[in-house]
Amino acid sequence: MNPASPADPRPVVVRATPIELAQFIKFGGLAESGGAAKQAISQGRVLVNGVAETRKGRKLVVGDQVAFGGQTLVVASQ
């Protein structure tokens, strides 16, 4: 089996959906703080399902993919 590359989606389990984009980025470890997450989003450096997203409050649901900093996370539920 090949090890996962940084671009392979990594599931992140959340307690409830929808979850705000900035909160998910911080929770998933893509940003060190909520402020850093919000800044990256406002600069258009975050992709949601392959499309640049600039709305910090964008609601994510199970199955949404978020890419930032060479990593991709997928919203998952318990």
N, C-alpha and C positions, 0 to 999 in steps of 0.2 A: 504494500500500500504506500502511495506517495504521501509525504507530509503536506499539509495544507500550505498553500502560498498565501501571502498577505492579501491578495485580491479575493480569495475564497470567502464567501459569506459565512459569518459566524453568528449563530443564533444567540440572542439575548432574551432571556425569559423575563417578562414583566408581569406584575401582579394584576394589572387591569389595563384595558385599552378602552378608548384611545389614550395615547400618551403624547405629550407635546414633544416636538422635535428637539428643542434645546435640552429638555430634561433627559430624553433618551440618549443623546450624544454624551452627556455627562455621565449618566448611569452606565452606559456601555464602555466607558473608559476612553473615548475618542478625544475628549477634552478634559483638562485638569479642573476646570471650574465652569459654572454656568455662564459666567461672563465671557470666557473664551469660546464657549459653544455659540453663544449669541453673536459674537463678533464674526466668527467663521461663517455663520448662516447669513448675516447681513451683507457680507462680502461676496456671497454667491459661491463659496468654496465647498458647499455641502450638496450632494446629490441625493434625491429621494426617488427611488425607482428609475434611476438613470437621468433625471432631469434636475437642473440646478434649482434650489429652493432658497428663497430669501425671507420666508415668513417664519419667525421664531416660534410662533404658536401653532404651526402646522400640526394637525392631529394625525398621528400614525396609528395604524391598525395592524393586526397580525398579518404577517407576510410582506409588509413593506420593507424595502431594502434601503439602508442609509450608508452612503460612501463618503469618507473624509479621510485625508491623511494616508492614503494608500490602503485603507482597511474598509471592509464592507460588513455591516451588521444587518441582521434580519430580526424584525420584531417577532417574538415567539411567546406563546402562553403556556401556562403550567399544565 
